[in-house]
Amino acid sequence: MKHIIIFLLAAVAAHPLSAQEKTAEELVSSKRKADMSYRQLMEIMGTASGMIAEGIARENKEMVKAAADLILDHPAPNHKPWEIVAPEERAEFKKALPAYDRILDRGAGQIRQAAENSEWIKANKAAAELMNSCITCHASWKAKAGWKPESR
């Protein structure tokens, strides 16, 4: 838990909160609701990160753009995402969701822009930072989510 708090504090310090920052509830309600679980959403995000890596390696702007757009325009799952963690963890998870959404949007935007400009080293650096944020979040929350193959 200490790792996520340090990471989020650094991310927030680098990009101060504005008056327009969304709560977890506002974030989820602002997204298109999809008929999928949070786990399925994370699987799509993982596929998108793989497409980004392959697109950068192949210097394929369209592949990178399509994958970045999957991240930028991701829908909300068919349930409240914080329901995947125990009730005593939900308040903290709800704080993490908007912070990570900003990180994902910023990273995907940087990757997309760099690819559009054929700045492949810059795109790769941004992709590595994005993947690091994904791994940091998963390291902090996946075990607490209690995912079961048949449910979430």
N, C-alpha and C positions, 0 to 999 in steps of 0.2 A: 504494500500500500504506500510505503514511503516513496517508492520510485514514481508512482503515478502522480502523487502530490507534487514532487519536485518538478517532474516533466510539465504538468499543467501550469504550475506557477511560472515556470520559464516561458511557456507559450503565451500565457496571458500577459506577462510583463513585456514581451516582445510586441504584442498586439493588444493594447489596452481595450477594455470593454467600452463600448459606446452605449448610448441610451437605447439603441435599437437591438441590443443583444437579446436573444430569445431564451426563454426557459425551455426545459425539456418538453413540457406540454405544448408550448407554442411551436417549437421546432417540429414535433411530430404532426401537429395539426396543420402546419404549413406545407407538408409534403403530400403527394398523391398517395393514397392508401392502396397497397398492393395485396393480392391474395397470396401472401407468403409469410413465413415466420422470420423472426430476427436472424436465426441461423441461416436460412436460405438467402437472406439479404447479405449476410457476411460472406457466403459462398460466392455470390455475384461480385462483391467487392474484391475478393481474392482472385477471381477470374480476371477482373479488370486490371488488377496490379500485374498479373502475368502477361496480359496483352500489352500493357505499357512497356514492360521490360523487353518483350519480343519486338514491339514496334520501334523502340529505341535502338535495339541491336540491328534491326533491319533498315533503320532510317526510313521508316514507313509513317509518314505524317498522319495519314488517314487512320491507321490502326491506333496510334497514340491518341488522336483526337477522339475516336469512338470510345476508347477505354476511359479516358479522362471524363468524357461526358457521362458515362455510366456512374462514375463516382459523384460528379457534380449534380446530376439530376436524379439521384437515387430516391426511390419511394420510401414510404414508411411501411413497416410490417403490419400484418393484420391484427396485431395486439399492441399493447403499450410495451415498448422495449424494456422498461425497468421491471416488468413482471418476470423476467428471466432470472432475477437474483432474489435472494431471500428478503423478506420485508425489512429486516434491520439494515440491509445494504442499499436499499432503494434510494434513499436521499442522496447518498454519495454518488451512486450511479447516475442519477438524474442531473447532478452537477457536472459529471464527466461527459455526458452525451453532447451538450452544446459546444463544449470546449473542443472535443474531438471532431465534431462536425466542421467547426471553423478550420481546424488543422487540415482535415481532408479536403475541404474546398480550396483552401490556399494552396496546398500541395498540388492538387489536380490542376488548378489554374496555372500554376508555374510550369508544370510539365507540359501542358497544352501549348502555352505561349512559346516556350523554348523550342518545342517540336515545330510549331508553325514557322519559326525563324531559322530552322535547321541548326539550332544550337544543341547538338546532341550530347555534348559533355555536360552542359548546364541541365538539360532534361534528365540525364542520368543521375546527376547529383540531387535534383529535386525528387526523383523517384526513390532514391535511396533514403532520403529524409522521410518521405511519405511512408515507405515500408517500415522504417524504424518506429514511426508513431503507431502504425498498425500493431507491430509486435509488442510495443510497450503497453498498449491498451489490452491486448489479448493476455499478456503475462499477468496483468493486474486483475482482469475480470473473468476470463474464461472458466477458471476453476470454480468461481463463485456462481456461475450461471446455471450449473446443474443440468446442462444440455443432455438430453437422452435422444438417441437416434429416432425413436418412434414419436417423440413429442416436438421438441424445438430443434 
